[in-house]
Amino acid sequence: MYRGAAIRTSVMKKRSRKEIILIALGGNALIKKGEKGTAEEQFRNLKTPISQIARLSKDYKIIITHGNGPQVGNLLLQQECCTSVPKLPLEILVAQTQGQIGYMIESTLDSELMALGADAQKPLVSLISYVVVDEKDPAFLKPSKPIGPVYRKEEISTLPYPTIKTEKGYRRVVASPRPITIVEKKEIISLVENGFIVICCGGGGIPVIRYGRTFSGVDAVIDKDLSSAKLAEEVGADIFIIATDVEGVALRYGKPDQEFLRTINTQEAMEYLSDGYFPPGSMGPKIEAAIAFLEKGGKRAFITSIRSIEAAVKGLTGTEIISSNSIQ
């Protein structure tokens, strides 16, 4: 039995009957296109996914992860604008956004649970999370993770850092090594089994390199979908939902002949990925994450919009990725 399956089997033997859903919220859960990202906007936007998560918590154990691209990018901009204050390394900024966004999600979720009545109340916790990466990961030599605001083409020549063209425009890029393991996985399992809704691995987690029994932070941002898939594997989650700003997975996205896919198996997904249908800066990591989760024994994986989390769990919308092994 491979290691992922062994971990999953061990976890499942210990836990109660309720299934675990891990929900990975994209950055648009807090900041929509065209918004400035004020605190008021972010709290307002969170009500859409969090109200659904509150209702789902009646029947499922919940783990929430989230992106931080706009927020960590803004912190970097603030550092560059204020030269009188010492600059902080990127892993510290990731930690700051974990606290910031964790607080916003937790307080919004607490309000939504209260609105559902006394029977819906559950303990909540936001957990600062480390994710181990490999110091020899080739990603350190080729930054590829978009963060921060969108720039026009004529602006990028004036910027002091590398940029990449995305579907939304040009954005700053930083190194994005692949996650190896979530350091706090045992603590997360314990919290979930004790009834907590856990908010963790914010922004992909704080990237660290292991030196013996110690850790050292590194200047990078880990893709939150890949970290979420690794966490889902290591805690034995049953359902993995990636909530983003589109209704699901599409071929030829944004073109006149675009085609949304309601169901796709892992073999088809890998072929489409290899053929370049899913760009590395947007849908690509989401597809990779769903495949990784299912190949390690996960039951169900969905990519859906922020507005349709509940409907996706019921199989009514979004794109469901299924294991090729299950249809043989």
Secondary structure in CASP SS format (residue, H / E / C, confidence):
PFRMAT SS
TARGET T0000
AUTHOR 0000-0000-0000
METHOD secondary structure of the structure
MODEL  1
M C 1.00
Y C 1.00
R H 1.00
G H 1.00
A H 1.00
A H 1.00
I H 1.00
R H 1.00
T H 1.00
S H 1.00
V H 1.00
M H 1.00
K H 1.00
K H 1.00
R C 1.00
S C 1.00
R C 1.00
K C 1.00
E C 1.00
I E 1.00
I E 1.00
L E 1.00
I E 1.00
A E 1.00
L E 1.00
G C 1.00
G H 1.00
N H 1.00
A H 1.00
L C 1.00
I C 1.00
K C 1.00
K C 1.00
G C 1.00
E C 1.00
K C 1.00
G C 1.00
T C 1.00
A H 1.00
E H 1.00
E H 1.00
Q H 1.00
F H 1.00
R H 1.00
N H 1.00
L H 1.00
K H 1.00
T H 1.00
P H 1.00
I H 1.00
S H 1.00
Q H 1.00
I H 1.00
A H 1.00
R H 1.00
L H 1.00
S C 1.00
K C 1.00
D C 1.00
Y C 1.00
K E 1.00
I E 1.00
I E 1.00
I E 1.00
T E 1.00
H E 1.00
G C 1.00
N C 1.00
G H 1.00
P H 1.00
Q H 1.00
V H 1.00
G H 1.00
N H 1.00
L H 1.00
L H 1.00
L H 1.00
Q H 1.00
Q H 1.00
E H 1.00
C H 1.00
C C 1.00
T C 1.00
S C 1.00
V C 1.00
P C 1.00
K C 1.00
L C 1.00
P C 1.00
L H 1.00
E H 1.00
I H 1.00
L H 1.00
V H 1.00
A H 1.00
Q H 1.00
T H 1.00
Q H 1.00
G H 1.00
Q H 1.00
I H 1.00
G H 1.00
Y H 1.00
M H 1.00
I H 1.00
E H 1.00
S H 1.00
T H 1.00
L H 1.00
D H 1.00
S H 1.00
E H 1.00
L H 1.00
M H 1.00
A H 1.00
L H 1.00
G C 1.00
A H 1.00
D H 1.00
A H 1.00
Q C 1.00
K C 1.00
P C 1.00
L E 1.00
V E 1.00
S E 1.00
L C 1.00
I C 1.00
S C 1.00
Y E 1.00
V E 1.00
V E 1.00
V C 1.00
D C 1.00
E C 1.00
K C 1.00
D C 1.00
P H 1.00
A H 1.00
F H 1.00
L H 1.00
K C 1.00
P C 1.00
S C 1.00
K E 1.00
P E 1.00
I E 1.00
G E 1.00
P E 1.00
V E 1.00
Y E 1.00
R C 1.00
K H 1.00
E H 1.00
E H 1.00
I H 1.00
S H 1.00
T H 1.00
L C 1.00
P C 1.00
Y C 1.00
P C 1.00
T E 1.00
I E 1.00
K E 1.00
T E 1.00
E C 1.00
K C 1.00
G E 1.00
Y E 1.00
R E 1.00
R E 1.00
V E 1.00
V E 1.00
A C 1.00
S C 1.00
P C 1.00
R C 1.00
P C 1.00
I C 1.00
T E 1.00
I E 1.00
V C 1.00
E C 1.00
K H 1.00
K H 1.00
E H 1.00
I H 1.00
I H 1.00
S H 1.00
L H 1.00
V H 1.00
E H 1.00
N C 1.00
G C 1.00
F C 1.00
I E 1.00
V E 1.00
I E 1.00
C C 1.00
C C 1.00
G H 1.00
G H 1.00
G H 1.00
G C 1.00
I E 1.00
P E 1.00
V E 1.00
I E 1.00
R E 1.00
Y E 1.00
G C 1.00
R C 1.00
T E 1.00
F E 1.00
S E 1.00
G E 1.00
V C 1.00
D C 1.00
A C 1.00
V C 1.00
I C 1.00
D C 1.00
K H 1.00
D H 1.00
L H 1.00
S H 1.00
S H 1.00
A H 1.00
K H 1.00
L H 1.00
A H 1.00
E H 1.00
E H 1.00
V H 1.00
G C 1.00
A C 1.00
D C 1.00
I E 1.00
F E 1.00
I E 1.00
I E 1.00
A E 1.00
T E 1.00
D C 1.00
V C 1.00
E C 1.00
G C 1.00
V E 1.00
A E 1.00
L E 1.00
R C 1.00
Y C 1.00
G C 1.00
K C 1.00
P C 1.00
D C 1.00
Q C 1.00
E E 1.00
F E 1.00
L E 1.00
R C 1.00
T E 1.00
I E 1.00
N E 1.00
T H 1.00
Q H 1.00
E H 1.00
A H 1.00
M H 1.00
E H 1.00
Y H 1.00
L H 1.00
S H 1.00
D C 1.00
G C 1.00
Y C 1.00
F C 1.00
P C 1.00
P C 1.00
G C 1.00
S C 1.00
M H 1.00
G H 1.00
P H 1.00
K H 1.00
I H 1.00
E H 1.00
A H 1.00
A H 1.00
I H 1.00
A H 1.00
F H 1.00
L H 1.00
E H 1.00
K C 1.00
G C 1.00
G C 1.00
K C 1.00
R E 1.00
A E 1.00
F E 1.00
I E 1.00
T E 1.00
S E 1.00
I H 1.00
R H 1.00
S H 1.00
I H 1.00
E H 1.00
A H 1.00
A H 1.00
V H 1.00
K C 1.00
G C 1.00
L C 1.00
T C 1.00
G C 1.00
T E 1.00
E E 1.00
I E 1.00
I E 1.00
S C 1.00
S H 1.00
N H 1.00
S H 1.00
I H 1.00
Q C 1.00
END
